[in-house]
């Protein structure tokens, strides 16, 4: 490490008010009860857990973050495995629950080579195995005697799961499956934990029985030797190389050259090949196979809110410390203005602050739905197993719920990550629901209801009071979604337009529907008994303001669609933009720092100079700069000298 | 490097039509004359230069790109200096012109530690020195005997140049300046080539003469020993550490503890301190000092177009090779569809393809303006110097032009890079012009004219035919800009709203103005004598389609402002969206690959599997994966083993 700066440098301070003074001032001007709000967002239990786990991690040198951005890929991934091992040792030593373990990973904020083992591999084994398979695979996996991954995506196929090329062919003679990769594009690709770490994989492959293809199914396949860790024969496996921002994970590729696995290696909770009859046994519903992906998507929405919250925490604190330019209307002697005081900054930052609350409440709502559904399914399946194969109605009811959750989770994932593909699932679902409503077969779920409301009121028009009534804002979002649904349906069913020409409409529809869901979830949260009873009136009113800011800012950004669906008038939009949103920015501004403080990200987790809780931005930036290892190098700067370093070996060694 | 894959892996091919076949098919279905179009975009001279320089670089092992993403920061920057040195050696050896040298850097596509020396340092010395200073600084700098950088930004001040804290105080007794950093925030920060490479810096510092502050001025300061390369006494300098995507450059910090420099080190072409009278000699116009930054901004617009073009080239070729899902309206046996055929992909990609042409033509227009202006200024200054201090009118005329170019370049830089701050310059400039027009003092420059046109026709309305007439599209963009200008002016001058409350309006105004400039430049290019005479009718018509796609897509995205300014009707927007844009996508689609081919990026420059000219995406991705050095590691995967590698030293060494 470079030597410390000389005394005259160490004596220097930032000009003007110090960061710590500015943040103290920010915190003094707001009465938001940060601890209370934090408990409502995360629960007291989670906050206590965070404190406890943090104290353990901070004291372990292996988790030091100071070289995270300077190391090369090979060093980085070795250290990441070191961290993963230590986390697992601590988990055993301290008897961590699963939530404790997830918390530790969250605080570390860096994917490790155990990442996919600890999530997708274990979840899949837990959900899709028979009792026999649990003993064989899940139990050793839980003890890290087996290290696994989840191999679905291929070089040639990502979203289109039905297009996967890897095959699993049933051999009636010796009661095995042959795993095979017929082409280069059949190579598994992007599979986390596969590249260097896993010795087993859950492989999604096209099942062939008696020459017939039954679609993608999951198989457990051993890929590396348990002692030498070398790939097994006819398995070609490795790391796919450096990636944008994910270099502590060994995302891998995998090819099979006719590898045989036993019958028991096909995950058989929902469907299986009968060993005696050599017949394929169909699951109650095909969508059951995709349960794991639904869980992943729900998690992505929740994580998106958390990642956004980290960014907004850092940006808000920095914008309160960073000062730039005098206010042009201020006097000549006015000091420089906090960047957070500029309307231009507020209009970019505060809607994001509102969004992180919106995504959080939405993610929580979805997770609740997923867990309820899992419980119901579990009951149905267990009832079915007791009776050896019965319970199909309950299973089907569960599958219908899962279809709804699947569509919703696809749309919200698309919204949260701005990918478009999965949004189509939602458009498809909405069109199906609209057809049912038009045929008088609507149900009483929320989607049916908003479509029915629209139909019944379409003639007399909307006339929502978005500027005064919060519930009317929600209604306006529902109205726009219903309008776009029936428009798209007309184009498809009446005008017979091609699917391809409607994709842009479907994408707009999916976005509109997901925005409606977020607005609705946010509204339900701020009017929920929990928040209304536990928050002081001032903070509760601030939550309503965040709701309105999120909703009106979104409405303004999508103004065209709200006009054309007649959900609002141009006059309303113009007032929302020039008055309502500007007023909300003024009202929320003084509370911005406390509103991010309530997320309780520890400094150790954020690892950010700009986002420090104490506001000491500049000294910390400078300290990190001085310590960075490039400052140990002494360049020879002249082009005619071969060596790049003073007194180094000739350049050729590089 | 890992050993090559076994024979059964090497025998595998991607499924379905090969990438090379798909791209051949794409190129066969279009008649665009790629070579002709390339010449019009880049000139024959530049294309020949590219070929020539490329052949030299490709044969030098030092420029190998294969480890660019796997190395750690300290190795990366050492290699980058090695590349920079070799480039300079080649430049001397082959007697490269400046354009040759820039081309070599462009092909390398990686900033090197000589980057700021070769651009900002040399440009500043060339533009802001006296003949004596040219001998003293510019001549050795051009020979790399002096290596320099441009130190303006400070830890506490970026955009607000007037707020810089570094001081340069004139000492009448010994005729020196004292350079000093009074605070930590005065530290120079983010300065390219400063961290480890430069031995000199152009330092922007507040000039104090006789206790009075004359604002920021440029000084040349030696910072490191010419032999040992160690920092000079009372200079604290170093590298600021890893950054997002710029780690081959040694961006640095710099603090002075009362360092004295000679009188001649103040760059004195435009302003100076008189050695005899100890008086500050004012420049003809203060804005002259900012010439270098204007050049940089113009360059950023041109570069933004080029960077966008690289991304679009890669995306377009990959979208033609990547196939996913069957068309839902196609038959059951239809193969998977090229991703480029999906409307959803076209609507995202093809407007970007149009934008890269738009930005290119706009950037070229701006550079032309900058160069013309520089020539005029040079003439004026030389005339003035001959007469010892005359020529102020010519200088002032040059400065007025520069002010216009300054505002325009700020706005376009903001548009091209989506930073908002500099857009304010434009808003300020437009308001000033609008005040002049209202006072009957408009000039006949373009800005005045569009404001006058709007005023004269405001009563009877716009009625542009944007769906049929290209020039009416340009007029609609001008109309919207003028409308927003007068709206903003009313709020500021009549309603006396605060500057802060109007920042969002100003930002919108700046965006609108810059979009108008791009649309106008694009229109002028496609109707220019050069394009109309040299392109075949089919390709020329395609250029018009790209213009319309860029313009109508932008118009659709900003629909709200076009409505409310009455530049267009809601009916027109709706038709543009559902018919015109969709039709343009259909018409441009078959030519997409040839339209990116015309940019002539060599594979070596793009260094991208997805963007390969030959379409062999999957084999190249797989080859790179197999060769990545992480595959040399054999992990010990079990948490209870301390070692992360099989047969490695204990983990503690990490």
Contacts between the chains, C-beta under 8 A, distances in Angstrom:
chain1	res1	chain2	res2	distance
A	2	B	238	7.1
A	5	B	236	5.9
A	6	B	236	6.6
A	8	B	234	7.5
A	8	B	236	7.9
A	8	B	257	4.8
A	9	B	236	4.9
A	9	B	255	5.9
A	9	B	257	7.9
A	12	B	181	7.3
A	12	B	183	5.9
A	12	B	184	4.2
A	12	B	186	8.0
A	12	B	187	7.9
A	12	B	255	7.2
A	13	B	183	6.3
A	13	B	184	5.6
A	14	B	155	7.8
A	14	B	156	6.6
A	14	B	183	6.1
A	14	B	184	4.9
A	14	B	185	4.5
A	15	B	156	6.0
A	15	B	165	6.0
A	15	B	182	7.6
A	15	B	183	4.2
A	15	B	184	7.8
A	15	B	185	4.8
A	15	B	186	7.2
A	16	B	185	7.8
A	69	B	73	7.3
A	69	B	241	7.5
A	69	B	242	3.8
A	70	B	72	5.9
A	70	B	73	4.3
A	70	B	74	7.0
A	70	B	241	7.6
A	70	B	242	5.4
A	71	B	72	4.9
A	71	B	73	7.9
A	72	B	70	5.9
A	72	B	71	4.9
A	72	B	72	3.4
A	72	B	75	6.5
A	73	B	69	7.3
A	73	B	70	4.3
A	73	B	71	7.9
A	73	B	628	7.8
A	73	B	629	7.4
A	73	B	630	6.1
A	74	B	70	7.0
A	74	B	629	5.6
A	74	B	630	5.7
A	74	B	632	7.7
A	74	B	633	6.4
A	75	B	72	6.5
A	75	B	654	7.6
A	77	B	630	6.0
A	77	B	633	7.5
A	78	B	633	6.9
A	78	B	644	5.0
A	78	B	645	6.8
A	78	B	654	6.1
A	79	B	654	5.7
A	81	B	635	6.1
A	81	B	644	4.5
A	82	B	644	5.2
A	82	B	651	5.5
A	82	B	654	5.8
A	84	B	639	7.5
A	85	B	639	4.5
A	85	B	641	7.7
A	85	B	642	7.8
A	85	B	644	7.1
A	88	B	639	3.8
A	89	B	639	5.8
A	89	B	640	7.4
A	92	B	639	7.9
A	113	B	635	7.4
A	114	B	639	8.0
A	144	B	638	6.4
A	144	B	639	5.1
A	144	B	640	8.0
A	145	B	638	7.7
A	147	B	637	4.7
A	147	B	638	7.6
A	155	B	14	7.7
A	155	B	618	5.7
A	155	B	621	6.9
A	155	B	622	7.1
A	156	B	14	6.6
A	156	B	15	6.0
A	156	B	323	8.0
A	156	B	618	7.1
A	157	B	324	7.1
A	158	B	324	7.4
A	159	B	324	6.5
A	159	B	325	7.6
A	160	B	324	5.2
A	160	B	325	5.0
A	160	B	336	7.4
A	163	B	324	7.3
A	163	B	325	7.2
A	163	B	336	6.5
A	165	B	15	6.0
A	181	B	12	7.3
A	182	B	15	7.6
A	183	B	12	5.9
A	183	B	13	6.3
A	183	B	14	6.1
A	183	B	15	4.2
A	184	B	12	4.2
A	184	B	13	5.6
A	184	B	14	4.9
A	184	B	15	7.8
A	184	B	618	5.6
A	184	B	619	6.7
A	184	B	622	6.2
A	185	B	14	4.5
A	185	B	15	4.7
A	185	B	16	7.8
A	185	B	618	5.8
A	186	B	12	8.0
A	186	B	15	7.1
A	187	B	12	8.0
A	187	B	622	6.8
A	195	B	630	6.7
A	195	B	631	7.7
A	196	B	630	6.5
A	196	B	631	7.7
A	196	B	633	5.9
A	196	B	634	7.7
A	196	B	635	4.6
A	197	B	635	5.6
A	197	B	637	5.2
A	198	B	637	7.4
A	199	B	637	6.3
A	228	B	646	7.5
A	229	B	634	5.8
A	229	B	635	6.3
A	229	B	636	6.7
A	229	B	637	6.3
A	229	B	646	6.0
A	230	B	634	7.4
A	234	B	8	7.5
A	236	B	5	5.9
A	236	B	6	6.5
A	236	B	8	7.9
A	236	B	9	4.9
A	238	B	2	7.1
A	238	B	625	6.4
A	238	B	626	6.3
A	238	B	628	7.9
A	238	B	631	4.5
A	239	B	625	7.2
A	239	B	628	6.2
A	239	B	630	4.3
A	239	B	631	5.5
A	240	B	621	8.0
A	240	B	625	4.4
A	240	B	628	7.4
A	241	B	69	7.5
A	241	B	70	7.6
A	241	B	624	5.8
A	241	B	625	5.2
A	241	B	628	3.7
A	241	B	630	7.2
A	242	B	69	3.8
A	242	B	70	5.4
A	242	B	628	7.0
A	250	B	630	6.7
A	253	B	622	7.2
A	253	B	625	5.6
A	255	B	9	5.9
A	255	B	12	7.2
A	257	B	8	4.7
A	257	B	9	7.9
A	324	B	157	7.1
A	324	B	158	7.4
A	324	B	159	6.5
A	324	B	160	5.1
A	324	B	163	7.3
A	325	B	159	7.7
A	325	B	160	5.0
A	325	B	163	7.3
A	327	B	499	7.0
A	327	B	500	6.3
A	328	B	499	4.1
A	328	B	500	7.9
A	329	B	498	5.1
A	329	B	499	5.1
A	329	B	500	7.0
A	336	B	160	7.4
A	336	B	163	6.5
A	341	B	500	7.2
A	342	B	500	6.3
A	342	B	503	6.0
A	343	B	500	5.3
A	343	B	501	5.9
A	343	B	502	7.9
A	343	B	503	4.7
A	343	B	504	5.6
A	344	B	420	5.8
A	344	B	503	3.9
A	344	B	504	6.0
A	344	B	506	8.0
A	344	B	507	5.8
A	347	B	504	5.2
A	348	B	420	7.8
A	420	B	344	5.8
A	420	B	348	7.8
A	498	B	329	5.1
A	499	B	327	7.0
A	499	B	328	4.1
A	499	B	329	5.1
A	500	B	327	6.2
A	500	B	328	7.8
A	500	B	329	7.0
A	500	B	341	7.2
A	500	B	342	6.3
A	500	B	343	5.3
A	501	B	343	5.9
A	501	B	582	6.9
A	502	B	343	7.9
A	503	B	342	6.0
A	503	B	343	4.7
A	503	B	344	4.0
A	504	B	343	5.6
A	504	B	344	6.0
A	504	B	347	5.2
A	504	B	582	8.0
A	506	B	344	8.0
A	507	B	344	5.8
A	559	B	559	7.8
A	559	B	560	4.8
A	560	B	559	4.8
A	560	B	560	6.5
A	560	B	573	7.7
A	563	B	570	7.5
A	564	B	570	7.6
A	564	B	574	7.4
A	570	B	563	7.5
A	570	B	564	7.5
A	573	B	560	7.6
A	574	B	564	7.4
A	582	B	501	6.9
A	618	B	155	5.7
A	618	B	156	7.1
A	618	B	184	5.6
A	618	B	185	5.8
A	619	B	184	6.7
A	621	B	155	6.9
A	621	B	240	7.9
A	622	B	155	7.0
A	622	B	184	6.2
A	622	B	187	6.8
A	622	B	253	7.2
A	624	B	241	5.8
A	625	B	238	6.5
A	625	B	239	7.2
A	625	B	240	4.4
A	625	B	241	5.2
A	625	B	253	5.6
A	626	B	238	6.3
A	628	B	73	7.9
A	628	B	238	8.0
A	628	B	239	6.1
A	628	B	240	7.4
A	628	B	241	3.7
A	628	B	242	7.0
A	629	B	73	7.4
A	629	B	74	5.5
A	630	B	73	6.1
A	630	B	74	5.7
A	630	B	77	6.0
A	630	B	195	6.7
A	630	B	196	6.5
A	630	B	239	4.2
A	630	B	241	7.2
A	630	B	250	6.7
A	631	B	195	7.7
A	631	B	196	7.7
A	631	B	238	4.5
A	631	B	239	5.5
A	632	B	74	7.7
A	633	B	74	6.4
A	633	B	77	7.5
A	633	B	78	6.9
A	633	B	196	5.9
A	634	B	196	7.7
A	634	B	229	5.8
A	634	B	230	7.4
A	635	B	81	6.1
A	635	B	113	7.4
A	635	B	196	4.6
A	635	B	197	5.6
A	635	B	229	6.3
A	636	B	229	6.7
A	637	B	147	4.7
A	637	B	197	5.2
A	637	B	198	7.3
A	637	B	199	6.3
A	637	B	229	6.3
A	638	B	144	6.4
A	638	B	145	7.6
A	638	B	147	7.6
A	639	B	84	7.5
A	639	B	85	4.5
A	639	B	88	3.8
A	639	B	89	5.8
A	639	B	92	7.8
A	639	B	114	8.0
A	639	B	144	5.1
A	640	B	89	7.3
A	640	B	144	8.0
A	641	B	85	7.7
A	642	B	85	7.8
A	644	B	78	5.0
A	644	B	81	4.5
A	644	B	82	5.2
A	644	B	85	7.1
A	645	B	78	6.9
A	646	B	228	7.5
A	646	B	229	6.0
A	651	B	82	5.4
A	654	B	75	7.5
A	654	B	78	6.0
A	654	B	79	5.6
A	654	B	82	5.9
